[in-house]
């Protein structure tokens, strides 16, 4: 039985990855941060609580990470833990860098000292590309990285550290460069789930308006379930390498909002208002990923389309609220 260790196990991706690996017969271990409301801490993994080994841990706590990795001796380490909200990274830049950049240094050191035979996956992000787009309108593994947020800068630092540890210490450390990925489990302060939840509240007469930030940026939105399959392929590749995971299609926030409200028989123009608190000091205007390398290497293809993913989220909130 293979053993996996997941940081960020209680997040959207961590919970889907834990389920995916349990179904493959893995023994799954993961860390959660201490939270003053314990009920909020593990809600996404409650269903599997009896099958998952959960420990308190934090990427900023180097000695705790090393102690756990020495004890567990995992075959695969997935580093999905992060301060993952881009706008909030402008409010808490120091914390974001401590967790997303120096936290990766901590877990790479723990990995090198405790279980160097294991394989390592780093959750890298399309936010690293920032304002760079290739001439054909895509971002890919070779696109220049010019991040435009403390979050993006922290992820570039971590991405480069993974290269350095791979080369310097001959570790099997890989980067998945994931474009935006969503699901009903997405935090409702990220734009897709915020829009779906807000529109359903309006549809049910429980809210009158929805406050948003910039509606003119474009994102390449895929489904988290499709992307955790890619993570498992990437970590298990013979060679530790870097792969873009994306759908290759892009939509503006405005188009996405229009799709959701229209599905519910509403005109978003009547309900959506801009509130400057949701604007970012610097915006990343356009993302569209080219994942040819991933497709060619693993024959990976997403099962969800933009529409089936958004429909699943609408169904979820219609049933939940
Ligand atoms: O949903 P978002 O907050 O995602 P963002 O900033 O693209 O980051 C996500 O994807 C990255 C991959 O590229 C991940 F690395 C990262 O961890 C995270 O998962 O915002 C998407 C777009 C932005 O342009 C934002 O300005 O939606 C725009 N937006 C407009 N109104 C809003 C809102 N975003 C949020 N969160 N809330 C709004 O009210």
Boltz pocket constraint, residues with backbone or C-beta under 6 A from the ligand:
constraints:
  - pocket:
      binder: B
      contacts: [[A, 83], [A, 84], [A, 85], [A, 86], [A, 87], [A, 124], [A, 125], [A, 126], [A, 127], [A, 178], [A, 179], [A, 180], [A, 181], [A, 189], [A, 190], [A, 191], [A, 192], [A, 194], [A, 211], [A, 212], [A, 213], [A, 214], [A, 215], [A, 217], [A, 218], [A, 219], [A, 253], [A, 278], [A, 279], [A, 280], [A, 283], [A, 284], [A, 287]]
      max_distance: 6.0
